Amino acid sequence: MSFHSLGLERQLVDTVTQLGFDTPTPVQQQAIPEVLAGHDVLAGAQTGTGKTAAFGLPLIDRILASSANLERQEKQVKALVLTPTRELAQQVFDSLSAYAKDVDIKIAVAYGGTSIKMQVKAIEAGVDILVATPGRLLDHAYVGTVDLSQVSYLVLDEADRMLDMGFIDDIKRIMKRMKAERQTLFFSATFGKQVKKLAYDILTEPKLIEVTPANTTAVTVEQMVYPVDKHRKAELLAYLIGSRNWQQVLVFTKTKQGSDELAKELGKDGIKAVSINGDKSQGARQRALDDFKSGKARVLVATDVAARGLDIEQLEYVVNFDMPFKAEDYVHRIGRTGRAGQTGHAISLLSIDEEWALKAIEELLDTRLPQQWLEGYEPDPTIEPPENRRRGRSSDKRRAKAKHKIHKNRGRHTKR
């Protein structure tokens, strides 16, 4: 199957061919015809499956075919793409700009952490497609620098993450500024109850597209869990990176402070590492990402929010230094590797006080993740987890339970 057979204009097909895309991915094969036909779409697609082109190419095609494209009105937006993070907004903007490089389509991007004046200048003459984060878009709307009343196409990209980040009220405020007659495209990697409720509140008879079952991980990603004491995680991570000669490793931590501290700790072991998190300026985040992509830094340590939207070609290793608080975030994290059919490795460092998180992930995925003890890094069952100390649980009872659990699970763990 070719992009031309999906109904796209020849000029767009020629552009994507020049960009190196010959065969559409499954989500593109299913979504593009539905978007061209004017249907609302509810799509479940893992990151790395080509979903930006799945909505971007037909969106550009429809705008080009519309007579409304003959004249742009000041401050008015024809198509709006909402994303949860700055990095994803920039990534989508870059991709759409590449698709539209040979056609008369004006695209702008708006997100926090950068000058709002430059964004005003970019959209003041009217734009065909605006890519934005919810908060910064509302900033523009409140001061009157953008008019959303004529938006004909709305895309919610990674809607599940926007809800996780608390953007539901912002999304509702944005939608109140739009006309009811519009085409809405809803893309999400996971489908929790809140995600489904929002989808069916804003979509009209949507076409359901699921290229993989909801809440699943790519089959090309090899997953492994290494139990280890919490205070030895950094030591084990440095050992794995060094002894196995891993290059370009994306590491996830729970906190902003934790990401900075881990990057410094790896540096002490001779491993060049940089960190990105919400406390850093957009310029600092971009410099860290550029260093990682270029190979100047071997490791990129990130929080979930900062890492959303990262597009790193042929990234082979993702490490969960801290297990995610929400099971769905595990799917997003390891979706950074194994993209577009490539192989990848997802490693999780599990301390005893995080076993609840592993259980939630396994319930979500409906599978058991393989575990392996590494010689010299086996967890010590006599170490008291902080929450048990707070509850005043007897150390003797704790040791007994831990030893019983180790004996019970020996068939699940292997030792190398």
C-alpha positions as CSV (number, residue, x, y, z in Angstrom):
1,M,0.0,0.0,0.0
2,S,1.2,3.5,-0.9
3,F,0.4,7.0,0.5
4,H,-1.1,7.9,-2.9
5,S,-3.6,4.9,-2.6
6,L,-4.9,6.4,0.7
7,G,-6.2,9.4,-1.2
8,L,-3.6,12.1,-0.5
9,E,-2.7,14.7,-3.1
10,R,0.2,13.9,-5.3
11,Q,2.2,16.9,-4.0
12,L,2.0,15.7,-0.4
13,V,2.9,12.1,-1.5
14,D,6.0,13.4,-3.3
15,T,7.0,15.3,-0.2
16,V,6.8,12.3,2.2
17,T,8.6,10.2,-0.3
18,Q,11.4,12.7,-0.3
19,L,11.4,12.5,3.5
20,G,12.0,8.8,3.2
21,F,8.5,7.5,3.9
22,D,7.5,4.9,1.3
23,T,4.9,2.7,3.0
24,P,2.3,4.0,5.5
25,T,2.2,2.5,9.0
26,P,-0.9,0.6,10.2
27,V,-2.3,3.7,12.0
28,Q,-1.7,5.8,8.9
29,Q,-3.4,3.3,6.7
30,Q,-6.5,3.3,8.8
31,A,-6.6,7.0,9.9
32,I,-5.8,8.9,6.8
33,P,-8.8,7.8,4.7
34,E,-11.2,8.5,7.7
35,V,-9.8,12.0,8.2
36,L,-10.0,12.8,4.5
37,A,-13.6,11.6,4.6
38,G,-14.3,14.2,7.3
39,H,-15.0,11.7,10.1
40,D,-14.2,12.3,13.8
41,V,-11.5,9.7,14.8
42,L,-10.8,8.0,18.1
43,A,-7.4,6.4,17.7
44,G,-5.4,4.3,20.1
45,A,-1.8,4.2,19.0
46,Q,1.5,3.7,20.8
47,T,4.1,6.4,20.5
48,G,6.4,5.8,17.6
49,T,3.8,4.4,15.3
50,G,3.6,7.4,13.0
51,K,0.5,9.1,14.4
52,T,1.7,12.6,13.7
53,A,1.6,11.9,9.9
54,A,-1.7,10.0,10.5
55,F,-3.5,13.2,11.4
56,G,-1.0,15.7,9.9
57,L,-1.0,14.7,6.3
58,P,-4.8,14.5,5.8
59,L,-5.2,17.7,7.8
60,I,-3.0,19.6,5.4
61,D,-4.7,17.9,2.5
62,R,-8.2,19.0,3.7
63,I,-7.0,22.6,4.4
64,L,-5.5,22.8,0.9
65,A,-8.7,21.6,-0.7
66,S,-10.9,24.1,1.3
67,S,-11.9,27.3,-0.4
68,A,-11.4,29.0,3.0
69,N,-7.7,28.6,2.4
70,L,-7.8,31.4,-0.2
71,E,-7.9,34.1,2.5
72,R,-6.4,34.1,6.0
73,Q,-8.1,36.3,8.6
74,E,-6.1,38.1,11.3
75,K,-5.7,36.1,14.5
76,Q,-7.9,33.3,13.2
77,V,-6.9,29.6,13.4
78,K,-8.3,27.0,11.1
79,A,-6.8,23.9,12.7
80,L,-5.6,23.4,16.3
81,V,-3.3,20.6,17.6
82,L,-3.2,20.4,21.4
83,T,-0.2,18.6,23.0
84,P,0.6,18.1,26.7
85,T,4.3,19.3,26.6
86,R,6.6,21.8,25.0
87,E,8.8,19.0,23.5
88,L,5.9,17.3,21.9
89,A,4.5,20.6,20.5
90,Q,7.9,21.4,19.0
91,Q,8.1,17.9,17.5
92,V,4.7,18.0,16.0
93,F,5.4,21.5,14.6
94,D,8.6,20.3,13.0
95,S,6.9,17.3,11.4
96,L,4.0,19.3,10.1
97,S,6.3,21.9,8.7
98,A,8.3,19.2,6.9
99,Y,5.1,17.7,5.4
100,A,3.9,21.2,4.2
101,K,7.3,22.5,3.0
102,D,6.1,22.6,-0.7
103,V,2.6,23.9,-0.2
104,D,1.0,27.2,0.9
105,I,0.2,26.3,4.5
106,K,1.1,28.5,7.4
107,I,2.0,26.7,10.6
108,A,2.8,28.2,14.0
109,V,3.7,26.8,17.5
110,A,2.9,28.2,20.9
111,Y,4.1,26.9,24.3
112,G,5.5,28.1,27.6
113,G,9.1,28.8,28.5
114,T,9.7,30.9,25.4
115,S,8.9,34.5,24.4
116,I,5.2,35.1,23.9
117,K,6.0,38.1,21.7
118,M,7.6,35.9,19.0
119,Q,4.6,33.7,19.1
120,V,2.2,36.7,18.7
121,K,4.2,37.8,15.7
122,A,3.9,34.4,14.1
123,I,0.2,34.1,14.4
124,E,-1.0,37.7,14.2
125,A,-1.7,37.4,10.4
126,G,-3.7,34.2,10.8
127,V,-2.5,30.7,10.7
128,D,-3.7,27.5,9.0
129,I,-2.5,25.2,11.7
130,L,-1.5,26.1,15.3
131,V,0.3,23.6,17.5
132,A,0.0,24.5,21.2
133,T,0.1,23.5,24.8
134,P,-3.2,24.2,26.6
135,G,-1.8,26.7,29.1
136,R,0.0,28.9,26.6
137,L,-2.9,28.8,24.2
138,L,-5.2,30.2,26.9
139,D,-2.6,32.9,27.6
140,H,-3.0,34.0,24.0
141,A,-6.8,33.7,24.1
142,Y,-7.2,35.8,27.2
143,V,-5.2,38.7,25.8
144,G,-6.9,38.4,22.4
145,T,-3.9,37.5,20.3
146,V,-5.6,34.4,18.9
147,D,-9.2,33.7,17.7
148,L,-10.4,30.2,18.0
149,S,-14.0,30.8,16.8
150,Q,-13.3,29.5,13.3
151,V,-11.4,26.4,14.2
152,S,-12.6,23.7,11.8
153,Y,-10.2,20.9,12.9
154,L,-9.2,20.0,16.4
155,V,-6.6,17.4,17.3
156,L,-5.9,16.2,20.8
157,D,-2.5,14.5,20.7
158,E,-1.6,12.2,23.6
159,A,-4.9,13.1,25.3
160,D,-4.2,10.6,28.1
161,R,-1.1,12.6,29.2
162,M,-3.0,15.9,29.1
163,L,-5.6,14.5,31.5
164,D,-2.8,13.1,33.7
165,M,-1.2,16.5,33.9
166,G,-4.5,18.1,34.9
167,F,-5.4,19.9,31.7
168,I,-9.0,18.8,31.6
169,D,-10.4,22.2,32.7
170,D,-8.1,24.0,30.3
171,I,-9.3,21.8,27.4
172,K,-12.9,22.6,28.3
173,R,-12.2,26.3,28.4
174,I,-10.5,26.1,25.0
175,M,-13.4,24.2,23.5
176,K,-15.9,26.8,24.7
177,R,-14.2,29.2,22.4
178,M,-14.7,27.0,19.3
179,K,-17.7,26.5,17.1
180,A,-19.5,23.2,17.5
181,E,-19.3,22.3,13.9
182,R,-15.8,20.9,13.5
183,Q,-13.9,17.7,12.9
184,T,-12.1,16.3,16.0
185,L,-9.3,13.8,16.0
186,F,-8.5,12.2,19.3
187,F,-5.2,10.2,19.7
188,S,-4.2,8.4,22.9
189,A,-1.7,5.6,23.8
190,T,-3.9,4.4,26.7
191,F,-7.6,4.4,27.4
192,G,-8.6,4.9,31.0
193,K,-12.1,5.7,32.1
194,Q,-11.4,9.5,32.1
195,V,-9.9,9.4,28.6
196,K,-12.9,7.5,27.2
197,K,-15.4,9.9,28.9
198,L,-13.7,12.9,27.4
199,A,-13.4,11.3,24.0
200,Y,-17.1,10.5,23.8
201,D,-18.1,13.9,25.2
202,I,-16.3,15.8,22.3
203,L,-16.5,13.3,19.4
204,T,-19.4,12.8,17.1
205,E,-19.9,9.2,15.8
206,P,-16.1,8.7,15.8
207,K,-14.4,6.0,13.7
208,L,-12.5,3.8,16.2
209,I,-8.9,3.0,15.2
210,E,-6.8,0.7,17.3
211,V,-3.7,-0.6,15.6
212,T,-2.7,-2.5,18.9
213,P,-4.8,-3.4,21.9
214,A,-5.2,-0.6,24.4
215,N,-2.5,-0.4,27.1
216,T,0.0,-2.7,25.4
217,T,3.7,-2.4,24.6
218,A,5.5,-3.0,21.4
219,V,6.5,-6.6,20.7
220,T,9.9,-5.4,19.5
221,V,10.8,-4.2,23.0
222,E,12.6,-6.7,25.3
223,Q,11.6,-6.0,28.9
224,M,13.6,-7.0,32.0
225,V,13.2,-6.1,35.7
226,Y,16.3,-6.1,38.0
227,P,15.5,-6.3,41.7
228,V,18.1,-4.2,43.7
229,D,18.3,-2.3,46.9
230,K,17.3,1.3,46.5
231,H,20.6,2.7,47.7
232,R,22.5,0.7,45.0
233,K,20.4,1.6,42.0
234,A,22.8,4.3,40.7
235,E,25.7,1.8,41.2
236,L,23.9,-0.9,39.2
237,L,22.9,1.5,36.5
238,A,26.5,2.6,36.0
239,Y,27.6,-1.0,35.9
240,L,25.0,-1.9,33.2
241,I,25.9,1.1,31.0
242,G,29.6,0.6,31.3
243,S,29.9,-3.2,31.2
244,R,27.5,-3.7,28.4
245,N,28.7,-0.6,26.5
246,W,25.2,0.9,26.2
247,Q,25.1,4.1,24.1
248,Q,22.2,6.6,24.1
249,V,20.3,5.5,27.2
250,L,17.2,7.3,28.3
251,V,16.6,7.0,32.1
252,F,13.4,8.0,33.9
253,T,13.2,9.3,37.5
254,K,10.2,10.3,39.6
255,T,11.4,13.7,40.6
256,K,13.1,16.8,39.1
257,Q,15.7,16.8,41.9
258,G,16.3,13.1,41.4
259,S,17.0,13.5,37.7
260,D,19.7,16.2,38.4
261,E,21.3,14.1,41.2
262,L,21.4,11.0,39.1
263,A,23.1,12.8,36.2
264,K,25.8,14.1,38.5
265,E,26.2,10.7,40.1
266,L,26.7,9.0,36.7
267,G,29.2,11.8,35.8
268,K,31.3,10.8,38.8
269,D,31.5,7.3,37.3
270,G,32.8,8.7,34.0
271,I,29.5,8.5,32.2
272,K,28.6,11.7,30.5
273,A,24.9,12.4,31.5
274,V,22.5,15.3,31.1
275,S,19.1,15.9,32.7
276,I,15.9,17.5,31.6
277,N,12.9,18.4,33.9
278,G,10.3,21.0,34.4
279,D,12.5,23.3,36.4
280,K,14.9,23.9,33.5
281,S,14.4,26.6,30.9
282,Q,13.3,25.5,27.4
283,G,16.8,26.5,26.1
284,A,18.5,24.3,28.7
285,R,16.2,21.4,27.9
286,Q,16.9,21.7,24.2
287,R,20.7,21.9,24.7
288,A,20.6,18.8,26.8
289,L,18.5,17.0,24.2
290,D,20.8,18.1,21.4
291,D,23.8,16.8,23.3
292,F,22.1,13.5,23.8
293,K,21.1,13.1,20.2
294,S,24.5,14.1,18.9
295,G,26.3,11.7,21.2
296,K,28.0,14.3,23.3
297,A,26.1,12.9,26.2
298,R,25.6,9.1,26.7
299,V,22.7,9.3,29.1
300,L,19.6,11.5,29.2
301,V,17.9,11.5,32.6
302,A,14.4,12.8,32.5
303,T,11.1,13.0,34.4
304,D,7.9,11.8,32.7
305,V,6.6,15.3,31.9
306,A,9.9,16.5,30.4
307,A,10.4,13.3,28.3
308,R,6.9,13.4,26.7
309,G,7.3,14.0,23.0
310,L,11.0,13.1,22.8
311,D,11.7,11.7,19.3
312,I,15.1,10.0,19.3
313,E,15.8,7.9,16.3
314,Q,17.0,4.3,16.9
315,L,17.0,4.7,20.7
316,E,17.7,1.2,22.0
317,Y,17.7,1.5,25.8
318,V,15.2,2.9,28.2
319,V,15.7,2.5,31.9
320,N,13.1,3.0,34.7
321,F,15.4,4.1,37.5
322,D,12.3,4.8,39.6
323,M,9.2,2.8,38.8
324,P,6.4,5.0,37.6
325,F,3.6,6.1,40.0
326,K,1.0,5.4,37.4
327,A,1.1,2.1,35.5
328,E,0.1,3.8,32.2
329,D,3.3,5.8,32.4
330,Y,5.3,2.6,32.0
331,V,3.7,2.2,28.5
332,H,4.7,5.7,27.6
333,R,8.2,5.4,29.0
334,I,9.2,2.3,27.2
335,G,7.4,3.5,24.0
336,R,10.5,5.7,23.5
337,T,12.3,2.6,22.2
338,G,11.3,-0.1,19.7
339,R,9.8,2.6,17.5
340,A,8.7,1.9,13.9
341,G,9.4,-1.8,14.2
342,Q,13.0,-1.5,15.5
343,T,14.2,-3.5,18.5
344,G,14.6,-2.0,21.9
345,H,15.3,-2.8,25.5
346,A,13.3,-1.6,28.5
347,I,15.1,-2.1,31.9
348,S,13.4,-1.5,35.3
349,L,15.4,-1.2,38.6
350,L,13.0,-2.4,41.3
351,S,13.5,-1.8,45.0
352,I,11.4,-3.7,47.5
353,D,9.2,-0.7,48.3
354,E,8.2,-0.4,44.6
355,E,6.7,-3.9,44.2
356,W,3.2,-2.4,44.3
357,A,4.1,-0.4,41.2
358,L,5.3,-3.6,39.3
359,K,2.1,-5.3,40.3
360,A,0.0,-2.5,38.9
361,I,2.0,-2.5,35.6
362,E,1.6,-6.3,35.3
363,E,-2.2,-6.0,35.9
364,L,-2.4,-3.3,33.2
365,L,-0.5,-5.3,30.7
366,D,-2.0,-8.6,31.7
367,T,1.4,-10.2,31.8
368,R,4.2,-11.0,34.1
369,L,7.4,-9.1,33.4
370,P,10.6,-11.2,33.6
371,Q,12.9,-10.6,36.5
372,Q,16.6,-11.4,37.0
373,W,19.0,-11.0,39.9
374,L,22.5,-9.8,38.9
375,E,25.3,-11.4,40.8
376,G,26.7,-8.9,43.3
377,Y,23.6,-6.8,43.2
378,E,21.0,-9.2,44.8
379,P,18.6,-7.4,47.1
380,D,19.1,-7.8,50.8
381,P,15.9,-9.1,52.4
382,T,16.9,-7.8,55.8
383,I,16.8,-4.1,54.8
384,E,13.8,-2.4,56.3
385,P,11.7,-0.4,53.8
386,P,10.9,3.1,55.1
387,E,7.2,2.7,55.1
388,N,7.4,-0.4,57.3
389,R,9.7,1.5,59.8
390,R,7.1,4.3,59.9
391,R,4.4,1.8,60.7
392,G,6.5,0.2,63.4
393,R,6.5,-3.3,61.9
394,S,8.8,-5.7,63.6
395,S,12.1,-6.1,61.9
396,D,12.1,-9.8,62.7
397,K,8.6,-10.3,61.1
398,R,9.8,-8.3,58.1
399,R,12.8,-10.5,57.6
400,A,10.8,-13.6,58.0
401,K,8.2,-12.5,55.4
402,A,11.0,-11.4,53.0
403,K,12.7,-14.7,53.2
404,H,9.5,-16.6,52.7
405,K,8.7,-14.5,49.7
406,I,12.1,-15.1,48.2
407,H,11.7,-18.8,48.7
408,K,8.2,-18.7,47.2
409,N,9.3,-16.7,44.1
410,R,12.5,-18.6,43.3
411,G,10.8,-20.0,40.2
412,R,10.2,-16.6,38.9
413,H,13.6,-15.1,39.5
414,T,16.8,-16.2,37.8
415,K,20.3,-15.5,38.9
416,R,23.2,-14.7,36.7
